């Protein structure tokens, strides 16, 4: 399987370009086209990661740092916020 993360794409691009650094490899227009396409893929993945990070940070700010609790019901786990009042009494 090929690269999945932006850093993996960028690492592969760097490895492919290393032979051309000191004139050991000629870069054709096809090579440049491929490089641009791969960079665009890495950029798109990075934008997705950044957007998800912004969404998670916004959700965290809206929750005010509260942790969403899990309630165990039998062997099933159901995720929902805990509404128990302080002191452990029933709501």
Kinemage of the C-alpha trace (Angstrom):
@kinemage 1
@onewidth
@group {chain A} dominant
@subgroup {mainchain}
@vectorlist {calphas} color= white
{ca unk a 1} P 0.000 0.000 0.000
{ca unk a 2} L 1.218 3.499 -0.811
{ca unk a 3} L 1.643 6.468 1.482
{ca unk a 4} L -1.373 7.579 3.529
{ca unk a 5} L -0.135 10.580 5.508
{ca unk a 6} L 1.169 13.900 4.173
{ca unk a 7} L 4.545 13.240 5.793
{ca unk a 8} L 4.817 9.883 3.987
{ca unk a 9} L 4.119 11.515 0.617
{ca unk a 10} L 6.664 14.244 1.331
{ca unk a 11} L 9.276 11.719 2.477
{ca unk a 12} L 8.861 9.739 -0.758
{ca unk a 13} L 9.144 12.915 -2.829
{ca unk a 14} L 12.386 13.858 -1.042
{ca unk a 15} L 13.794 10.375 -1.588
{ca unk a 16} L 12.935 10.565 -5.301
{ca unk a 17} L 14.572 13.989 -5.656
{ca unk a 18} L 17.825 13.161 -3.828
{ca unk a 19} L 19.557 11.729 -6.938
{ca unk a 20} L 18.920 15.007 -8.802
{ca unk a 21} L 20.489 17.211 -6.126
{ca unk a 22} L 24.048 16.987 -7.468
{ca unk a 23} L 23.223 16.412 -11.103
{ca unk a 24} L 23.040 12.624 -10.807
{ca unk a 25} L 19.626 12.567 -12.418
{ca unk a 26} L 17.898 14.686 -15.028
{ca unk a 27} L 14.345 15.736 -14.136
{ca unk a 28} L 12.034 15.582 -17.144
{ca unk a 29} L 8.785 17.485 -17.574
{ca unk a 30} L 6.961 14.214 -16.832
{ca unk a 31} L 8.912 13.957 -13.560
{ca unk a 32} L 7.938 17.515 -12.660
{ca unk a 33} L 4.284 16.814 -13.511
{ca unk a 34} L 4.344 13.737 -11.275
{ca unk a 35} L 6.055 15.734 -8.524
{ca unk a 36} L 3.396 18.464 -8.678
{ca unk a 37} L 0.590 15.864 -8.562
{ca unk a 38} L 2.168 14.156 -5.548
{ca unk a 39} L 2.693 17.499 -3.802
{ca unk a 40} L -0.959 18.389 -4.455
{ca unk a 41} L -1.992 15.071 -2.879
{ca unk a 42} L 0.167 15.769 0.187
{ca unk a 43} L -1.273 19.291 0.431
{ca unk a 44} L -4.857 17.992 0.206
{ca unk a 45} L -4.178 15.436 2.952
{ca unk a 46} L -2.550 18.089 5.149
{ca unk a 47} L -5.559 20.396 4.665
{ca unk a 48} L -7.890 17.553 5.740
{ca unk a 49} L -5.803 16.899 8.857
{ca unk a 50} L -5.700 20.613 9.703
{ca unk a 51} L -9.458 20.988 9.230
{ca unk a 52} L -10.147 17.988 11.459
{ca unk a 53} L -7.790 19.445 14.067
{ca unk a 54} L -9.647 22.786 13.933
{ca unk a 55} L -12.994 20.999 14.347
{ca unk a 56} L -11.734 18.999 17.333
{ca unk a 57} L -10.239 22.111 18.953
{ca unk a 58} L -13.525 23.989 18.443
{ca unk a 59} L -15.504 21.120 19.973
{ca unk a 60} L -13.120 21.080 22.919
{ca unk a 61} L -13.559 24.841 23.427
{ca unk a 62} L -17.348 24.503 23.246
{ca unk a 63} L -17.284 21.733 25.839
{ca unk a 64} L -15.167 23.937 28.081
{ca unk a 65} L -12.648 21.184 28.653
{ca unk a 66} L -15.281 18.764 29.992
{ca unk a 67} L -14.724 15.115 29.268
{ca unk a 68} L -17.633 13.260 27.744
{ca unk a 69} L -18.276 10.205 29.910
{ca unk a 70} L -19.175 6.667 28.918
{ca unk a 71} L -21.969 4.735 30.585
{ca unk a 72} L -21.754 0.956 30.711
{ca unk a 73} L -25.013 -0.907 30.182
{ca unk a 74} L -24.532 -4.641 30.471
{ca unk a 75} L -21.841 -5.683 28.041
{ca unk a 76} L -22.651 -2.792 25.677
{ca unk a 77} L -20.882 0.558 25.857
{ca unk a 78} L -23.077 3.546 25.102
{ca unk a 79} L -21.393 6.917 24.699
{ca unk a 80} L -23.280 9.900 26.089
{ca unk a 81} L -22.495 12.786 28.402
{ca unk a 82} L -22.836 12.073 32.088
{ca unk a 83} L -25.507 14.216 33.741
{ca unk a 84} L -24.863 13.154 37.333
{ca unk a 85} L -24.828 16.112 39.740
{ca unk a 86} L -21.734 16.747 41.860
{ca unk a 87} L -21.549 14.470 44.877
{ca unk a 88} L -22.771 11.405 42.990
{ca unk a 89} L -26.531 11.852 43.633
{ca unk a 90} L -29.176 11.035 41.094
{ca unk a 91} L -30.488 13.686 38.702
